[in-house]
Amino acid sequence: MAERGGCTFTTKVRNVEDAGAALAIIIDNKSENVEMVNMVDDGAGAGIRIPSMIISRKDGDTLVEYIRSEQRDTQAAQDYESKRRGETGQKEDEPLENPCGGKEGDEKEECEADFAATKAEKERLRKRERDAREKDRQA
């Protein structure tokens, strides 16, 4: 994602592609109807291989806030897992401690659902690792 402005759309998309992205989402830097904005090739677009789009400032703000929220949730889960394993000395195969204590209502329900999904994913990965070790032993 990149904010509109500072250079042509083509240059902006090329910069996003050069940074390793698979899609360029350009967030308008003005509050305007983006359906009336034309993203055009300025003649330097040859070789660009990623799709691109422009979205409104309002939609961009919403998308950025959602991503930040998800990153906070992901980082909190990673911090929790690192702390659980590192500081407590808990082994990888010990059961996860439920982090939802003290939460109420919708927040608790969401936390419980996320925790259940985390446990299921962790068990799936453990099973895959056990199966791989077993396969290696048999080989």
C-alpha positions in Angstrom: 0.0 0.0 0.0 1.1 3.5 -0.7 -0.4 6.9 -0.4 -1.1 8.8 -3.6 1.1 11.8 -4.4 4.8 12.7 -4.9 5.1 10.9 -8.2 3.1 9.4 -11.0 0.9 6.3 -10.5 3.3 4.3 -12.7 6.3 5.3 -10.6 4.4 4.6 -7.4 3.3 1.1 -8.7 6.9 0.3 -9.8 8.2 1.3 -6.4 5.7 -0.9 -4.7 6.6 -3.8 -7.0 10.3 -3.2 -6.4 9.7 -3.4 -2.7 8.5 -7.0 -3.2 4.7 -6.5 -3.2 2.4 -8.7 -5.3 -0.3 -6.0 -5.5 -0.2 -2.2 -5.4 -3.0 -0.5 -3.5 -2.8 3.3 -3.8 -4.7 5.2 -1.1 -6.0 8.5 -2.4 -4.5 11.5 -0.5 -7.7 13.5 -1.0 -11.3 13.0 0.0 -12.7 12.6 -3.5 -14.7 10.2 -5.6 -12.0 7.8 -6.8 -14.3 6.5 -9.5 -13.4 9.7 -11.3 -9.6 9.3 -10.9 -7.7 7.8 -13.9 -4.6 5.8 -13.1 -2.8 6.0 -16.4 0.6 4.7 -17.6 2.9 7.7 -18.1 4.9 5.8 -20.7 7.2 4.1 -18.2 4.9 1.2 -17.3 6.5 -1.5 -19.4 7.7 -4.4 -17.3 5.3 -3.8 -14.3 3.9 -7.2 -13.5 1.6 -6.5 -10.5 -2.0 -5.4 -10.5 -2.8 -2.0 -9.1 -5.8 -0.1 -7.8 -6.7 3.1 -6.2 -9.0 3.3 -3.2 -10.6 6.2 -1.4 -9.0 7.9 1.5 -11.8 6.7 3.8 -11.4 3.1 2.6 -7.7 3.4 2.9 -7.9 4.6 6.5 -10.2 1.7 7.3 -7.9 -0.8 5.7 -4.8 0.6 7.5 -6.5 0.6 10.9 -7.6 -3.0 10.3 -4.1 -4.1 9.4 -2.7 -2.3 12.4 -5.2 -4.0 14.6 -4.4 -7.4 13.2 -0.7 -6.7 13.6 -1.2 -5.8 17.3 -3.2 -9.1 17.8 -0.6 -11.1 16.0 2.3 -9.5 17.9 0.4 -10.0 21.2 0.0 -13.7 20.3 3.7 -14.0 19.4 4.8 -12.2 22.5 2.5 -14.5 24.6 3.9 -17.6 23.0 7.6 -16.4 23.4 7.0 -15.5 27.0 5.2 -18.8 27.6 8.0 -20.9 26.2 11.0 -18.7 27.2 10.3 -17.1 30.5 8.3 -20.0 32.1 10.5 -22.7 30.7 7.3 -24.5 29.4 8.0 -27.1 26.9 6.6 -27.0 23.3 4.4 -30.0 23.8 2.8 -28.8 27.0 -0.8 -27.5 26.7 -1.4 -23.9 26.0 -2.7 -21.8 28.9 -6.0 -20.0 28.1 -5.2 -16.3 27.9 -8.9 -15.3 28.0 -9.3 -15.0 31.8 -10.7 -11.6 32.9 -12.4 -10.9 29.6 -16.1 -10.6 29.4 -18.9 -10.7 26.8 -18.1 -10.4 23.1 -14.4 -9.8 23.9 -14.2 -13.1 25.8 -16.1 -15.0 23.1 -13.8 -13.7 20.4 -10.8 -14.5 22.5 -12.0 -18.0 23.2 -12.6 -18.6 19.4 -9.1 -17.3 18.6 -7.6 -19.5 21.4 -9.4 -22.6 20.1 -8.2 -21.9 16.5 -4.6 -21.4 17.9 -4.8 -24.6 19.8 -6.1 -26.5 16.7 -3.4 -25.0 14.5 -0.7 -25.8 17.0 -1.9 -29.4 17.3 -2.1 -29.7 13.5 1.6 -28.5 13.2 2.6 -30.9 16.0 1.0 -33.8 14.2 2.7 -32.8 11.0 6.1 -32.7 12.8 5.5 -36.1 14.4 4.5 -37.6 11.1 7.6 -36.2 9.4 9.8 -37.6 12.2 8.1 -41.0 11.9 8.6 -40.9 8.1 12.3 -40.1 8.6 12.7 -42.9 11.0 11.1 -45.4 8.6 13.3 -44.2 5.7 
